[in-house]
């Protein structure tokens, strides 16, 4: 295996781990938002916006950051 192929393989695994983490954050945020829509309580809005929105935004930011900071 050449040195370039080894570097590409390492970069792909590093990037795929980061993308998987950001995808998990986005999915958890969407699940929290979906569950808060079913929950009929005044605190459901806080859960929707506070927890679900925060997880969703963190997943999006982490996704974009992992794309920008990926070693080339």
Residue frames relative to the residue before (quaternion, step in Angstrom):
aa qw qx qy qz dx dy dz
X 1.0000 0.0000 0.0000 0.0000 0.00 0.00 0.00
X 0.4018 -0.7288 0.5009 0.2378 3.55 -0.83 0.96
X 0.6653 -0.5121 0.3692 0.3984 3.52 -1.31 0.30
X 0.6395 0.5279 -0.3243 0.4552 3.60 1.00 -0.75
X 0.6528 0.5031 -0.3149 0.4708 3.57 0.97 -0.80
X 0.6440 0.5131 -0.3249 0.4652 3.60 1.01 -0.74
X 0.6524 0.5011 -0.3134 0.4744 3.59 0.99 -0.79
X 0.6479 0.5122 -0.3177 0.4658 3.59 0.98 -0.79
X 0.6439 0.5193 -0.3172 0.4638 3.56 0.98 -0.80
X 0.6577 0.4973 -0.3014 0.4789 3.59 0.96 -0.84
X 0.6546 0.5087 -0.3083 0.4665 3.58 0.96 -0.84
X 0.6568 0.5135 -0.3159 0.4529 3.59 0.96 -0.83
X 0.6717 0.4764 -0.3152 0.4717 3.60 0.92 -0.79
X 0.6258 0.5329 -0.3294 0.4647 3.59 1.05 -0.77
X 0.6926 0.4670 -0.2713 0.4782 3.57 0.90 -0.94
X 0.6632 0.5050 -0.3242 0.4473 3.59 0.92 -0.78
X 0.6179 0.5285 -0.3502 0.4651 3.61 1.06 -0.63
X 0.6732 0.4875 -0.2967 0.4702 3.57 0.93 -0.86
X 0.6604 0.4937 -0.3136 0.4710 3.58 0.97 -0.79
X 0.6226 0.5304 -0.3389 0.4649 3.59 1.06 -0.69
X 0.6486 0.5117 -0.3182 0.4650 3.60 0.98 -0.81
X 0.6749 0.4782 -0.3061 0.4713 3.57 0.90 -0.84
X 0.6259 0.5282 -0.3361 0.4650 3.59 1.06 -0.66
X 0.6360 0.5180 -0.3258 0.4702 3.57 1.03 -0.76
X 0.6337 0.5215 -0.3311 0.4657 3.60 0.98 -0.78
X 0.6630 0.4974 -0.3071 0.4677 3.59 0.92 -0.86
X 0.6659 0.4960 -0.3115 0.4621 3.60 0.90 -0.86
X 0.6503 0.4985 -0.3232 0.4734 3.61 0.94 -0.81
X 0.6370 0.5238 -0.3271 0.4615 3.59 1.00 -0.76
X 0.6683 0.4866 -0.3015 0.4751 3.58 0.97 -0.79
X 0.6287 0.5196 -0.3361 0.4709 3.60 1.05 -0.70
X 0.6435 0.5073 -0.3215 0.4745 3.60 0.95 -0.83
X 0.6643 0.4889 -0.3109 0.4722 3.60 0.93 -0.82
X 0.6479 0.5162 -0.3198 0.4598 3.59 0.99 -0.74
X 0.6722 0.4855 -0.2944 0.4751 3.57 0.98 -0.84
X 0.6531 0.5061 -0.3267 0.4589 3.59 1.03 -0.66
X 0.5988 0.5436 -0.3718 0.4557 3.61 1.16 -0.37
X 0.6604 0.4911 -0.2985 0.4834 3.58 1.14 -0.62
X 0.6390 0.5403 -0.3081 0.4527 3.56 1.11 -0.77
X 0.1834 -0.8027 0.5626 0.0747 3.60 -0.65 1.11
X 0.4336 0.6501 -0.4910 0.3850 3.55 0.22 1.34
X 0.5989 -0.5812 0.3956 0.3834 3.63 -1.06 0.55
X 0.6579 0.5131 -0.3180 0.4502 3.60 1.08 -0.59
X 0.4908 0.6666 -0.4391 0.3493 3.59 1.22 -0.16
X 0.6143 0.5327 -0.3532 0.4628 3.59 1.10 -0.59
X 0.6298 0.5193 -0.3302 0.4740 3.56 1.03 -0.76
X 0.6548 0.4921 -0.3108 0.4821 3.59 0.98 -0.81
X 0.6377 0.5345 -0.3258 0.4490 3.58 1.00 -0.85
X 0.7762 0.3619 -0.1932 0.4788 3.55 0.66 -1.10
X 0.7187 0.4728 -0.2636 0.4363 3.56 0.84 -0.97
X 0.7934 0.3151 -0.1679 0.4929 3.54 0.56 -1.13
X 0.7075 0.4625 -0.2704 0.4609 3.58 0.79 -1.01
X 0.6752 0.4914 -0.2910 0.4669 3.56 0.93 -0.89
X 0.6441 0.5240 -0.3171 0.4584 3.56 1.04 -0.78
X 0.6646 0.4887 -0.3040 0.4766 3.59 0.95 -0.85
X 0.6473 0.5192 -0.3136 0.4615 3.57 0.99 -0.83
X 0.6766 0.4833 -0.2880 0.4751 3.57 0.91 -0.91
X 0.6401 0.5181 -0.3267 0.4638 3.59 1.01 -0.77
X 0.6449 0.5194 -0.3201 0.4603 3.58 1.01 -0.76
X 0.6593 0.4988 -0.3076 0.4709 3.58 0.98 -0.84
X 0.6689 0.4908 -0.3031 0.4688 3.58 0.90 -0.90
X 0.6617 0.4988 -0.3096 0.4663 3.60 0.94 -0.82
X 0.6114 0.5438 -0.3360 0.4664 3.57 1.10 -0.71
X 0.6969 0.4580 -0.2783 0.4765 3.58 0.80 -0.97
X 0.6509 0.5153 -0.3217 0.4553 3.59 0.97 -0.79
X 0.6568 0.5032 -0.3203 0.4614 3.59 0.99 -0.74
X 0.6388 0.5100 -0.3373 0.4669 3.60 1.07 -0.57
X 0.6893 0.4836 -0.2811 0.4605 3.56 0.96 -0.88
X 0.7690 0.3873 -0.2019 0.4668 3.59 0.90 -0.90
X 0.4057 0.7161 -0.4828 0.2993 3.59 1.22 0.15
X 0.4512 -0.6838 0.4931 0.2927 3.58 -0.88 0.88
X 0.3257 -0.7771 0.5114 0.1688 3.54 -0.88 0.93
